[in-house]
């Protein structure tokens, strides 16, 4: 009898952990952040040893969360039409407000993308961050916890709370650990742009709560709003999500924020935060306001096509490496809005695959810029020539992700953009044709950028010959693998999407 008891307790513990796995993923970064806040080293511990210990603690916590998210993916039921790993905590029962978590096939991959990129962000700043290391690590851990909550919360009001809470750590990351003298200006610009747009969404949420008495996503999805009400509410949500995408003309904050942010901050912005707006469209705007979403298809298509062409042309004129990738990101994310508002399975699945691919590729390109900046302390293109001679490993990696950025067949971007164009073609032929020019322009600026930096005679500025380190190479190999996996075997990512996207279209 005695040997059975430990096995019983272990199985009970395992069931408990599995039932609350999402909540645990949210809690682990917070626990690690609290530990770092109160961590006090002994007097004999050197500053370097103290910083290294804190970095290890933060990295281990983020890796544990990533492994837990992988477990969720491997045990995810692709055929289920309901939210999975649901966890519910009473928050303010008297006002019918409940902290409810859950995942479907759409939100699953955004959580995975978050848990993958946060450890990469921590590794990126391992050697480059010299000041306020403790606060830097805490900011990224808190950001991870908030992001997982945003992508899994099933209450509209709490979504808004956590959606806006992200402004605080990102404001600090840009403003404190930014690279140049305009970092404070960039931080305020990022904060004010995104906060102003979200005020309208808050007003919409208040109206929904007053009229329905609930902010539960599952409850709201079962309701049907009057067409005129849908149009007004859709516009209020659009004002918030369009800034986050960002769509033209509210895209000005993004290049400035990217240029001033540290490399890890740029990875976080491009890899995850730009997905918040498009995720909001898929989670709330399209299923809750189907009439308004159909009504505004021409409007969204017009803004998306303008953004794709305009930002691609602007990219060709940039001389700063980060601005080139930042403007390219705007073009790619407007491809996503084009696919999302095609309102068919091909377009929506393609938009999600593009978001995943963009998370891998754009993050890798910003890491490439970070590699150059750490060695030569400039991001101006004119200072870099002949990198194939001085940094051959880096040149190979940069070539791969430049090809992926222009949607070369075999990469995830190609699969996603092909599906987006296929979905958009069923809605508007001319918009699809015009949007496809963005692929040609994308190839133009990607090839031109690589040609200017990789080939030619070595500039006098390049006086060091330091190729990729093992740590940098390991991160790039992981991102190369994921990009190829998405491009060559997309079913791994597409299978969990089918049921959730089909349910979304039918609502």
Kinemage of the C-alpha trace (Angstrom):
@kinemage 1
@onewidth
@group {chain A} dominant
@subgroup {mainchain}
@vectorlist {calphas} color= white
{ca unk a 1} P 0.000 0.000 0.000
{ca unk a 2} L 2.769 2.461 0.876
{ca unk a 3} L 4.441 2.533 -2.587
{ca unk a 4} L 1.068 3.458 -4.085
{ca unk a 5} L 0.710 6.672 -2.074
{ca unk a 6} L 3.586 8.612 -3.681
{ca unk a 7} L 2.389 7.606 -7.151
{ca unk a 8} L -1.127 8.741 -6.243
{ca unk a 9} L 0.098 12.121 -5.008
{ca unk a 10} L 2.319 12.549 -8.059
{ca unk a 11} L -0.537 11.796 -10.437
{ca unk a 12} L -2.815 14.196 -8.536
{ca unk a 13} L -0.139 16.886 -8.713
{ca unk a 14} L 0.317 16.268 -12.439
{ca unk a 15} L -3.438 16.595 -13.064
{ca unk a 16} L -3.533 19.807 -11.018
{ca unk a 17} L -0.600 21.302 -12.938
{ca unk a 18} L -2.130 20.354 -16.275
{ca unk a 19} L -5.478 21.908 -15.352
{ca unk a 20} L -3.812 25.192 -14.405
{ca unk a 21} L -0.963 25.139 -16.921
{ca unk a 22} L -1.821 28.477 -18.507
{ca unk a 23} L -2.013 30.163 -15.110
{ca unk a 24} L 1.326 28.599 -14.183
{ca unk a 25} L 2.905 29.927 -17.396
{ca unk a 26} L 1.717 33.398 -16.405
{ca unk a 27} L 2.843 33.022 -12.789
{ca unk a 28} L 6.399 31.717 -13.342
{ca unk a 29} L 7.799 34.974 -14.858
{ca unk a 30} L 6.107 36.981 -12.097
{ca unk a 31} L 7.624 34.755 -9.401
{ca unk a 32} L 11.049 35.098 -11.027
{ca unk a 33} L 10.611 38.893 -11.236
{ca unk a 34} L 9.629 39.099 -7.543
{ca unk a 35} L 12.671 36.991 -6.648
{ca unk a 36} L 14.930 39.372 -8.565
{ca unk a 37} L 13.350 42.371 -6.826
{ca unk a 38} L 14.191 41.011 -3.380
{ca unk a 39} L 17.441 39.265 -4.297
{ca unk a 40} L 20.300 40.639 -2.177
{ca unk a 41} L 23.764 39.201 -2.853
{ca unk a 42} L 26.380 38.814 -0.155
{ca unk a 43} L 28.954 41.556 0.321
{ca unk a 44} L 31.685 39.385 -1.207
{ca unk a 45} L 29.766 38.824 -4.465
{ca unk a 46} L 31.111 40.864 -7.352
{ca unk a 47} L 28.777 42.908 -9.563
{ca unk a 48} L 29.577 40.681 -12.547
{ca unk a 49} L 28.727 37.512 -10.619
{ca unk a 50} L 25.549 39.112 -9.287
{ca unk a 51} L 24.405 40.133 -12.781
{ca unk a 52} L 25.232 36.713 -14.203
{ca unk a 53} L 23.216 34.977 -11.482
{ca unk a 54} L 20.195 37.200 -12.109
{ca unk a 55} L 20.435 36.611 -15.871
{ca unk a 56} L 20.543 32.854 -15.323
{ca unk a 57} L 17.463 32.993 -13.070
{ca unk a 58} L 15.498 35.015 -15.646
{ca unk a 59} L 16.603 32.784 -18.528
{ca unk a 60} L 15.755 29.579 -16.657
{ca unk a 61} L 12.290 30.894 -15.787
{ca unk a 62} L 11.597 31.824 -19.418
{ca unk a 63} L 12.878 28.455 -20.688
{ca unk a 64} L 10.600 26.604 -18.245
{ca unk a 65} L 7.643 28.609 -19.542
{ca unk a 66} L 8.644 27.777 -23.130
{ca unk a 67} L 8.794 24.050 -22.316
{ca unk a 68} L 5.371 24.275 -20.654
{ca unk a 69} L 3.946 25.963 -23.770
{ca unk a 70} L 5.429 23.180 -25.915
{ca unk a 71} L 3.611 20.664 -23.718
{ca unk a 72} L 0.370 22.578 -24.354
{ca unk a 73} L 1.009 22.434 -28.118
{ca unk a 74} L 1.815 18.724 -28.165
{ca unk a 75} L -1.352 17.917 -26.179
{ca unk a 76} L -3.614 20.338 -28.025
{ca unk a 77} L -6.788 18.808 -29.496
{ca unk a 78} L -6.886 20.108 -33.076
{ca unk a 79} L -10.462 18.946 -33.643
{ca unk a 80} L -12.020 20.719 -30.660
{ca unk a 81} L -14.310 23.679 -31.320
{ca unk a 82} L -14.053 24.874 -27.720
{ca unk a 83} L -11.377 26.764 -25.835
{ca unk a 84} L -8.891 24.441 -24.164
{ca unk a 85} L -6.844 24.680 -20.953
{ca unk a 86} L -9.606 26.865 -19.556
{ca unk a 87} L -8.896 28.309 -16.121
{ca unk a 88} L -11.357 30.518 -14.300
{ca unk a 89} L -10.924 32.722 -11.239
{ca unk a 90} L -13.640 34.900 -9.748
{ca unk a 91} L -12.443 38.512 -9.909
{ca unk a 92} L -15.405 40.815 -9.169
{ca unk a 93} L -18.428 38.446 -9.130
{ca unk a 94} L -20.856 41.227 -8.179
{ca unk a 95} L -20.102 42.930 -11.520
{ca unk a 96} L -19.973 39.678 -13.504
{ca unk a 97} L -16.231 40.098 -14.172
{ca unk a 98} L -14.223 36.876 -14.210
{ca unk a 99} L -10.563 36.194 -14.898
{ca unk a 100} L -10.930 33.454 -17.516
{ca unk a 101} L -8.090 31.940 -19.526
{ca unk a 102} L -8.306 29.626 -22.515
{ca unk a 103} L -6.665 28.773 -25.821
{ca unk a 104} L -7.912 27.905 -29.269
{ca unk a 105} L -5.911 27.174 -32.396
{ca unk a 106} L -5.480 30.878 -33.132
{ca unk a 107} L -4.185 32.053 -29.762
{ca unk a 108} L -2.048 28.927 -29.234
{ca unk a 109} L 0.714 30.010 -31.603
{ca unk a 110} L 0.874 33.557 -30.283
{ca unk a 111} L 1.574 32.164 -26.823
{ca unk a 112} L 4.221 29.867 -28.302
{ca unk a 113} L 5.801 32.758 -30.197
{ca unk a 114} L 5.945 34.778 -26.972
{ca unk a 115} L 7.560 32.016 -24.939
{ca unk a 116} L 10.068 31.350 -27.737
{ca unk a 117} L 11.214 34.942 -28.270
{ca unk a 118} L 11.502 36.061 -24.631
{ca unk a 119} L 14.467 33.701 -23.911
{ca unk a 120} L 16.026 34.906 -27.189
{ca unk a 121} L 15.576 38.515 -26.025
{ca unk a 122} L 17.279 37.719 -22.721
{ca unk a 123} L 20.188 36.057 -24.520
{ca unk a 124} L 20.457 39.031 -26.866
{ca unk a 125} L 21.054 41.449 -24.011
{ca unk a 126} L 23.303 39.072 -22.077
{ca unk a 127} L 26.531 40.964 -22.778
{ca unk a 128} L 25.299 44.271 -24.218
{ca unk a 129} L 23.193 45.489 -21.270
{ca unk a 130} L 25.494 47.055 -18.687
{ca unk a 131} L 23.218 49.336 -16.643
{ca unk a 132} L 20.248 48.467 -14.422
{ca unk a 133} L 20.515 44.780 -15.284
{ca unk a 134} L 18.052 43.734 -12.580
{ca unk a 135} L 15.377 46.138 -13.831
{ca unk a 136} L 16.031 45.103 -17.445
{ca unk a 137} L 15.387 41.438 -16.641
{ca unk a 138} L 12.304 42.249 -14.567
{ca unk a 139} L 10.855 44.316 -17.439
{ca unk a 140} L 11.144 41.383 -19.862
{ca unk a 141} L 9.739 38.857 -17.380
{ca unk a 142} L 6.732 41.058 -16.615
{ca unk a 143} L 6.234 41.624 -20.346
{ca unk a 144} L 6.195 37.870 -20.954
{ca unk a 145} L 3.574 37.318 -18.272
{ca unk a 146} L 1.366 40.111 -19.623
{ca unk a 147} L 1.685 38.883 -23.222
{ca unk a 148} L 0.656 35.330 -22.345
{ca unk a 149} L -2.328 36.766 -20.490
{ca unk a 150} L -3.323 39.003 -23.427
{ca unk a 151} L -3.268 36.075 -25.862
{ca unk a 152} L -5.244 33.749 -23.575
{ca unk a 153} L -7.664 36.003 -21.653
{ca unk a 154} L -11.344 35.426 -22.411
{ca unk a 155} L -12.740 38.576 -20.845
{ca unk a 156} L -12.954 41.723 -22.957
{ca unk a 157} L -12.392 44.216 -20.134
{ca unk a 158} L -9.402 42.326 -18.737
{ca unk a 159} L -8.022 42.032 -22.255
{ca unk a 160} L -8.041 45.827 -22.417
{ca unk a 161} L -6.343 46.096 -19.007
{ca unk a 162} L -3.472 43.786 -19.936
{ca unk a 163} L -3.372 45.079 -23.518
{ca unk a 164} L -2.607 48.557 -22.182
{ca unk a 165} L -0.372 47.293 -19.373
{ca unk a 166} L 2.192 46.336 -22.000
{ca unk a 167} L 2.851 50.031 -22.597
{ca unk a 168} L 4.602 50.384 -19.232
{ca unk a 169} L 7.456 47.835 -19.577
{ca unk a 170} L 7.945 48.676 -23.267
{ca unk a 171} L 8.086 52.401 -22.456
{ca unk a 172} L 10.838 51.636 -19.930
{ca unk a 173} L 12.741 49.285 -22.251
{ca unk a 174} L 12.883 51.901 -25.008
{ca unk a 175} L 13.425 54.902 -22.739
{ca unk a 176} L 16.096 53.450 -20.411
{ca unk a 177} L 18.015 50.918 -22.481
{ca unk a 178} L 17.579 52.561 -25.877
{ca unk a 179} L 20.630 53.142 -28.021
{ca unk a 180} L 20.574 56.844 -28.906
{ca unk a 181} L 19.739 60.309 -27.616
{ca unk a 182} L 16.188 60.324 -29.081
{ca unk a 183} L 15.122 57.289 -27.061
{ca unk a 184} L 12.946 59.315 -24.656
{ca unk a 185} L 11.153 60.953 -27.582
{ca unk a 186} L 10.597 57.534 -29.197
{ca unk a 187} L 9.289 56.055 -25.927
{ca unk a 188} L 6.757 58.866 -25.472
{ca unk a 189} L 5.704 58.664 -29.107
{ca unk a 190} L 5.098 54.918 -28.792
{ca unk a 191} L 3.185 55.432 -25.533
{ca unk a 192} L 0.959 58.279 -26.707
{ca unk a 193} L 0.102 56.835 -30.129
{ca unk a 194} L -1.000 53.486 -28.751
{ca unk a 195} L -2.725 54.891 -25.671
{ca unk a 196} L -4.748 57.448 -27.653
{ca unk a 197} L -6.116 54.818 -30.042
{ca unk a 198} L -7.102 52.520 -27.190
{ca unk a 199} L -9.303 55.146 -25.509
{ca unk a 200} L -11.941 54.541 -28.180
{ca unk a 201} L -11.847 50.782 -27.574
{ca unk a 202} L -12.385 51.401 -23.853
{ca unk a 203} L -15.495 53.445 -24.637
{ca unk a 204} L -16.746 50.592 -26.825
{ca unk a 205} L -16.143 48.048 -24.059
{ca unk a 206} L -18.025 50.206 -21.547
{ca unk a 207} L -20.989 50.414 -23.940
{ca unk a 208} L -20.948 46.626 -24.449
{ca unk a 209} L -20.914 46.034 -20.697
{ca unk a 210} L -23.771 48.477 -20.066
{ca unk a 211} L -25.980 46.959 -22.791
{ca unk a 212} L -25.196 43.266 -22.258
{ca unk a 213} L -24.116 43.106 -18.603
{ca unk a 214} L -21.091 40.978 -19.498
{ca unk a 215} L -17.616 41.227 -20.960
{ca unk a 216} L -17.085 37.464 -21.292
{ca unk a 217} L -15.824 36.657 -24.792
{ca unk a 218} L -17.754 33.390 -24.947
{ca unk a 219} L -20.970 35.174 -23.955
{ca unk a 220} L -20.458 38.034 -26.405
{ca unk a 221} L -19.760 35.666 -29.292
{ca unk a 222} L -23.223 34.189 -28.816
{ca unk a 223} L -24.898 37.614 -29.079
{ca unk a 224} L -25.840 39.561 -32.204
{ca unk a 225} L -25.538 43.335 -32.185
{ca unk a 226} L -27.649 45.666 -34.324
{ca unk a 227} L -25.865 46.478 -37.639
{ca unk a 228} L -25.475 50.181 -36.814
{ca unk a 229} L -24.163 49.308 -33.345
{ca unk a 230} L -21.694 46.900 -34.931
{ca unk a 231} L -20.365 49.648 -37.213
{ca unk a 232} L -19.788 52.070 -34.329
{ca unk a 233} L -18.206 49.417 -32.085
{ca unk a 234} L -16.072 48.084 -34.945
{ca unk a 235} L -14.671 51.571 -35.535
{ca unk a 236} L -13.889 52.002 -31.836
{ca unk a 237} L -11.943 48.724 -31.784
{ca unk a 238} L -10.315 49.489 -35.131
{ca unk a 239} L -8.881 52.751 -33.754
{ca unk a 240} L -6.945 50.751 -31.173
{ca unk a 241} L -5.892 47.745 -33.231
{ca unk a 242} L -4.884 49.754 -36.326
{ca unk a 243} L -2.285 51.650 -34.305
{ca unk a 244} L -0.798 48.406 -33.027
{ca unk a 245} L -0.537 46.779 -36.500
{ca unk a 246} L 0.394 49.591 -37.486
{ca unk a 247} L -1.651 50.746 -40.478
{ca unk a 248} L -1.028 53.893 -42.501
{ca unk a 249} L -1.246 56.733 -41.435
{ca unk a 250} L -0.771 55.773 -37.749
{ca unk a 251} L 2.499 53.933 -38.385
{ca unk a 252} L 4.913 56.784 -37.612
{ca unk a 253} L 5.733 55.566 -34.104
{ca unk a 254} L 7.091 52.192 -35.224
{ca unk a 255} L 10.293 53.088 -37.144
{ca unk a 256} L 11.249 55.593 -34.444
{ca unk a 257} L 10.651 53.057 -31.664
{ca unk a 258} L 12.660 50.393 -33.498
{ca unk a 259} L 15.613 52.678 -34.154
{ca unk a 260} L 15.856 53.837 -30.542
{ca unk a 261} L 15.065 50.528 -28.809
{ca unk a 262} L 17.809 48.076 -27.810
{ca unk a 263} L 18.133 45.006 -30.014
{ca unk a 264} L 16.069 42.855 -27.636
{ca unk a 265} L 13.397 45.566 -27.574
{ca unk a 266} L 13.244 45.573 -31.378
{ca unk a 267} L 12.909 41.775 -31.392
{ca unk a 268} L 10.065 42.049 -28.890
{ca unk a 269} L 8.337 44.801 -30.882
{ca unk a 270} L 8.610 43.108 -34.272
{ca unk a 271} L 8.264 39.517 -33.143
{ca unk a 272} L 5.305 39.804 -30.770
{ca unk a 273} L 3.876 43.273 -30.104
{ca unk a 274} L 3.024 43.970 -33.749
{ca unk a 275} L 0.783 40.888 -33.613
{ca unk a 276} L -1.455 42.390 -30.924
{ca unk a 277} L -3.489 44.473 -33.380
{ca unk a 278} L -4.053 41.704 -35.905
{ca unk a 279} L -4.800 39.249 -33.087
{ca unk a 280} L -7.399 41.715 -31.798
{ca unk a 281} L -9.055 41.790 -35.224
{ca unk a 282} L -9.244 37.983 -35.293
{ca unk a 283} L -10.316 37.501 -31.682
{ca unk a 284} L -12.824 40.366 -31.321
{ca unk a 285} L -13.609 42.544 -34.369
{ca unk a 286} L -14.334 39.822 -36.935
{ca unk a 287} L -16.327 37.315 -34.820
{ca unk a 288} L -18.183 39.859 -32.637
{ca unk a 289} L -19.047 42.317 -35.419
{ca unk a 290} L -19.426 40.181 -38.576
{ca unk a 291} L -21.731 42.627 -40.388
{ca unk a 292} L -19.391 45.567 -39.773
{ca unk a 293} L -16.346 43.497 -40.746
{ca unk a 294} L -17.949 42.711 -44.096
{ca unk a 295} L -19.095 46.309 -44.497
{ca unk a 296} L -15.589 47.698 -43.983
{ca unk a 297} L -13.745 45.232 -46.252
{ca unk a 298} L -13.154 47.885 -48.995
{ca unk a 299} L -11.886 50.351 -46.371
{ca unk a 300} L -9.432 47.844 -44.839
{ca unk a 301} L -8.299 46.628 -48.273
{ca unk a 302} L -7.627 50.216 -49.355
{ca unk a 303} L -5.547 51.018 -46.261
{ca unk a 304} L -3.693 47.696 -46.492
{ca unk a 305} L -2.776 48.098 -50.171
{ca unk a 306} L -1.676 51.704 -49.623
{ca unk a 307} L 0.483 50.651 -46.685
{ca unk a 308} L 2.065 47.733 -48.579
{ca unk a 309} L 3.077 49.871 -51.555
{ca unk a 310} L 3.904 53.066 -49.651
{ca unk a 311} L 6.076 51.456 -46.957
{ca unk a 312} L 7.848 49.274 -49.517
{ca unk a 313} L 8.806 52.362 -51.522
{ca unk a 314} L 9.856 54.166 -48.339
{ca unk a 315} L 12.022 51.177 -47.402
{ca unk a 316} L 14.007 51.568 -50.614
{ca unk a 317} L 15.004 55.093 -49.513
{ca unk a 318} L 16.192 54.276 -45.986
{ca unk a 319} L 19.854 54.373 -44.952
{ca unk a 320} L 19.459 53.024 -41.406
{ca unk a 321} L 19.457 49.216 -41.095
{ca unk a 322} L 16.795 49.189 -38.404
{ca unk a 323} L 14.507 51.545 -40.282
{ca unk a 324} L 14.730 49.330 -43.365
{ca unk a 325} L 13.508 46.306 -41.403
{ca unk a 326} L 10.950 48.383 -39.485
{ca unk a 327} L 9.280 49.731 -42.627
{ca unk a 328} L 9.405 46.260 -44.177
{ca unk a 329} L 7.556 44.995 -41.085
{ca unk a 330} L 4.756 47.510 -41.672
{ca unk a 331} L 4.327 46.146 -45.193
{ca unk a 332} L 4.227 42.535 -44.017
{ca unk a 333} L 1.726 43.255 -41.249
{ca unk a 334} L -0.584 45.007 -43.709
{ca unk a 335} L -0.485 41.835 -45.792
{ca unk a 336} L -1.857 40.227 -42.633
{ca unk a 337} L -4.793 42.664 -42.408
{ca unk a 338} L -5.504 42.015 -46.095
{ca unk a 339} L -5.747 38.277 -45.421
{ca unk a 340} L -7.681 38.635 -42.174
{ca unk a 341} L -10.427 40.724 -43.774
{ca unk a 342} L -10.743 38.420 -46.753
{ca unk a 343} L -13.016 36.627 -44.287
{ca unk a 344} L -12.313 33.204 -45.754
{ca unk a 345} L -10.302 30.264 -44.478
{ca unk a 346} L -7.381 30.694 -46.888
{ca unk a 347} L -6.919 34.376 -46.126
{ca unk a 348} L -7.165 34.066 -42.337
{ca unk a 349} L -4.923 30.999 -42.093
{ca unk a 350} L -2.430 32.683 -44.412
{ca unk a 351} L -2.432 35.796 -42.226
{ca unk a 352} L -1.670 33.743 -39.107
{ca unk a 353} L 1.137 31.872 -40.889
{ca unk a 354} L 2.599 35.199 -42.061
{ca unk a 355} L 2.493 36.472 -38.485
{ca unk a 356} L 4.396 33.407 -37.308
{ca unk a 357} L 6.908 33.672 -40.136
{ca unk a 358} L 7.334 37.384 -39.512
{ca unk a 359} L 7.970 36.607 -35.864
{ca unk a 360} L 10.890 34.364 -36.864
{ca unk a 361} L 12.286 36.313 -39.826
{ca unk a 362} L 11.926 39.894 -38.634
{ca unk a 363} L 13.314 38.967 -35.217
{ca unk a 364} L 16.303 37.327 -36.896
{ca unk a 365} L 16.924 40.382 -39.089
{ca unk a 366} L 16.907 42.675 -36.057
{ca unk a 367} L 19.307 40.264 -34.363
{ca unk a 368} L 21.545 40.540 -37.435
{ca unk a 369} L 21.515 44.329 -37.083
{ca unk a 370} L 22.295 43.890 -33.393
{ca unk a 371} L 25.296 41.706 -34.235
{ca unk a 372} L 26.704 44.441 -36.478
{ca unk a 373} L 25.899 47.232 -34.028
{ca unk a 374} L 27.575 45.435 -31.102
{ca unk a 375} L 30.780 45.198 -33.134
{ca unk a 376} L 30.858 48.487 -35.044
{ca unk a 377} L 28.387 50.777 -33.198
{ca unk a 378} L 26.608 52.149 -36.240
{ca unk a 379} L 23.524 51.172 -38.210
{ca unk a 380} L 24.155 53.247 -41.331
{ca unk a 381} L 24.308 51.081 -44.432
{ca unk a 382} L 27.163 53.044 -46.044
{ca unk a 383} L 29.638 51.827 -43.432
{ca unk a 384} L 29.132 48.157 -44.277
{ca unk a 385} L 30.617 46.539 -47.357
{ca unk a 386} L 32.408 43.272 -47.935
{ca unk a 387} L 30.899 41.388 -44.975
{ca unk a 388} L 31.238 38.134 -46.908
{ca unk a 389} L 35.006 38.559 -46.543
{ca unk a 390} L 35.086 39.576 -42.886
{ca unk a 391} L 32.044 37.701 -41.463
{ca unk a 392} L 31.242 34.736 -43.752
{ca unk a 393} L 28.974 32.938 -41.260
{ca unk a 394} L 27.037 36.119 -40.637
{ca unk a 395} L 26.763 36.729 -44.409
{ca unk a 396} L 25.201 33.270 -44.880
{ca unk a 397} L 22.673 33.811 -42.092
{ca unk a 398} L 21.834 37.304 -43.329
{ca unk a 399} L 21.354 35.968 -46.870
{ca unk a 400} L 18.938 33.281 -45.660
{ca unk a 401} L 16.742 35.697 -43.747
{ca unk a 402} L 16.891 38.273 -46.549
{ca unk a 403} L 15.543 35.580 -48.885
{ca unk a 404} L 12.892 34.635 -46.308
{ca unk a 405} L 11.929 38.301 -45.973
{ca unk a 406} L 11.181 38.473 -49.699
{ca unk a 407} L 8.940 35.356 -49.443
{ca unk a 408} L 11.198 32.932 -51.294
{ca unk a 409} L 9.576 29.489 -51.843
{ca unk a 410} L 10.605 27.083 -49.113
{ca unk a 411} L 10.162 29.647 -46.357
{ca unk a 412} L 7.114 30.318 -44.188
{ca unk a 413} L 6.546 33.777 -45.660
{ca unk a 414} L 5.891 32.266 -49.095
{ca unk a 415} L 3.237 29.869 -47.792
{ca unk a 416} L 1.462 32.580 -45.801
{ca unk a 417} L 1.486 35.274 -48.481
{ca unk a 418} L 0.374 32.800 -51.150
{ca unk a 419} L -2.669 31.882 -49.027
{ca unk a 420} L -3.377 35.561 -48.326
{ca unk a 421} L -3.364 36.426 -52.034
{ca unk a 422} L -5.501 33.364 -52.738
{ca unk a 423} L -8.034 34.483 -50.125
{ca unk a 424} L -7.977 38.143 -51.178
{ca unk a 425} L -8.446 37.183 -54.847
{ca unk a 426} L -11.874 35.766 -53.957
{ca unk a 427} L -12.891 39.187 -52.616
{ca unk a 428} L -11.236 41.849 -54.785
{ca unk a 429} L -9.052 41.181 -57.817
{ca unk a 430} L -7.588 44.671 -58.151
{ca unk a 431} L -6.611 44.883 -54.490
{ca unk a 432} L -4.876 41.511 -54.809
{ca unk a 433} L -2.948 42.576 -57.913
{ca unk a 434} L -1.815 45.828 -56.297
{ca unk a 435} L -0.868 44.078 -53.054
{ca unk a 436} L 1.218 41.538 -54.967
{ca unk a 437} L 3.487 44.382 -56.097
{ca unk a 438} L 4.625 44.494 -52.484
{ca unk a 439} L 6.308 41.119 -53.015
{ca unk a 440} L 8.262 42.536 -55.971
{ca unk a 441} L 9.237 45.646 -54.019
{ca unk a 442} L 10.143 43.429 -51.050
{ca unk a 443} L 12.537 41.503 -53.241
{ca unk a 444} L 13.991 44.810 -54.481
{ca unk a 445} L 14.841 46.273 -51.086
{ca unk a 446} L 15.975 42.920 -49.638
{ca unk a 447} L 18.365 42.174 -52.497
{ca unk a 448} L 19.644 45.751 -52.624
{ca unk a 449} L 20.295 45.817 -48.882
{ca unk a 450} L 22.187 42.527 -48.978
{ca unk a 451} L 24.179 43.580 -52.032
{ca unk a 452} L 25.272 46.845 -50.385
{ca unk a 453} L 26.371 45.212 -47.123
{ca unk a 454} L 27.723 41.811 -48.137
{ca unk a 455} L 29.656 42.540 -51.327
{ca unk a 456} L 32.141 45.129 -52.529
{ca unk a 457} L 35.437 46.304 -51.102
{ca unk a 458} L 35.840 46.446 -47.334
{ca unk a 459} L 35.338 49.944 -45.907
{ca unk a 460} L 37.998 51.423 -43.594
{ca unk a 461} L 35.361 51.450 -40.868
{ca unk a 462} L 35.350 47.631 -40.709
{ca unk a 463} L 38.576 47.144 -38.789
{ca unk a 464} L 37.524 44.132 -36.682
{ca unk a 465} L 37.100 40.632 -38.045
{ca unk a 466} L 34.751 39.025 -35.524
{ca unk a 467} L 32.241 36.540 -36.905
{ca unk a 468} L 29.242 35.045 -35.094
{ca unk a 469} L 29.804 33.627 -31.622
{ca unk a 470} L 28.479 30.192 -30.662
{ca unk a 471} L 25.606 31.777 -28.704
{ca unk a 472} L 24.577 33.940 -31.656
{ca unk a 473} L 24.921 31.039 -34.087
{ca unk a 474} L 22.750 28.785 -31.897
{ca unk a 475} L 19.931 31.353 -31.848
{ca unk a 476} L 20.102 31.839 -35.624
{ca unk a 477} L 20.112 28.071 -36.274
{ca unk a 478} L 16.927 27.728 -34.213
{ca unk a 479} L 15.199 30.496 -36.182
{ca unk a 480} L 16.429 29.060 -39.509
{ca unk a 481} L 14.981 25.683 -38.547
{ca unk a 482} L 11.597 27.148 -37.615
{ca unk a 483} L 11.447 29.235 -40.808
{ca unk a 484} L 12.186 26.185 -42.949
{ca unk a 485} L 9.785 23.992 -40.972
{ca unk a 486} L 6.986 26.497 -41.555
{ca unk a 487} L 7.875 26.722 -45.252
{ca unk a 488} L 8.443 23.047 -46.011
{ca unk a 489} L 5.962 21.374 -43.663
{ca unk a 490} L 3.302 23.980 -42.798
{ca unk a 491} L 0.767 21.375 -41.675
{ca unk a 492} L 2.524 21.273 -38.301
{ca unk a 493} L 1.280 24.825 -37.758
{ca unk a 494} L -1.820 24.783 -39.971
{ca unk a 495} L -3.534 21.693 -38.508
{ca unk a 496} L -4.412 23.332 -35.157
{ca unk a 497} L -5.757 26.339 -37.066
{ca unk a 498} L -8.344 24.653 -39.288
{ca unk a 499} L -11.101 24.105 -36.730
{ca unk a 500} L -10.667 27.434 -34.963
{ca unk a 501} L -10.578 29.430 -38.205
{ca unk a 502} L -13.616 27.575 -39.578
{ca unk a 503} L -15.475 28.337 -36.336
{ca unk a 504} L -14.422 31.982 -36.602
{ca unk a 505} L -15.811 32.268 -40.150
{ca unk a 506} L -19.128 30.672 -39.164
{ca unk a 507} L -19.764 32.997 -36.207
